[in-house]
């Protein structure tokens, strides 16, 4: 199984920046995808950004041009650089990894979540 350890959340003023990090350990198979979901108060969880081990990226429309996802495959670590933050970005951000085992079983794992709060 996989464990994900997140860091980098906190309180920031509107217009500021934060960088989230997530380190994965355990039974990690390639190819795979790693990324970030978020859940704001009273709202459903949504995809923020994801990146495959091959380098393909996917972003929510609301964060395009402001957030950048990157990963270090050698360290099994994914990052989310968040710029021009606004109060609508306030949410718990969850790191995620998914893939398929060599024996054909799909898997999904999430971290514990890290709180991002943007004040106006």
C-alpha positions, 0 to 999 in steps of 0.5 A, spaced: 500 500 500 501 507 499 502 512 504 502 520 502 505 525 507 503 532 505 506 539 507 505 546 505 498 548 507 497 554 511 494 561 512 495 567 506 493 573 504 489 574 498 494 575 492 499 571 496 502 564 494 503 557 497 507 551 495 504 544 497 508 538 497 506 531 497 511 525 498 509 518 496 512 511 499 510 504 499 508 500 493 508 505 487 507 502 480 509 505 474 505 508 470 501 512 475 498 519 476 499 524 482 495 530 483 491 534 488 484 535 489 480 540 494 474 540 498 471 547 500 466 548 506 460 546 503 462 544 497 464 537 493 471 535 492 474 537 486 480 535 482 485 541 482 491 538 478 494 532 476 500 529 473 502 522 470 509 519 471 510 521 463 509 528 464 501 529 462 498 534 466 491 536 467 488 542 471 481 545 473 479 551 469 479 555 475 486 554 477 489 555 470 494 560 469 495 560 477 497 553 479 503 549 477 503 542 478 510 538 478 513 532 480 520 528 482 519 521 479 525 519 483 523 522 489 515 520 488 514 527 490 509 531 487 508 539 488 503 544 487 505 551 486 499 556 488 500 563 486 495 569 486 491 566 491 484 568 492 479 566 498 475 562 493 481 557 493 480 556 501 479 548 502 482 542 504 487 540 499 488 532 498 494 529 495 492 523 490 496 517 487 492 512 482 494 507 477 494 499 476 498 494 479 502 489 474 496 484 476 491 489 473 488 492 480 486 499 479 488 503 486 487 510 489 490 513 495 489 519 498 493 523 503 490 526 510 489 533 507 492 540 508 488 546 510 489 552 505 486 558 508 486 565 504 484 571 507 481 577 504 
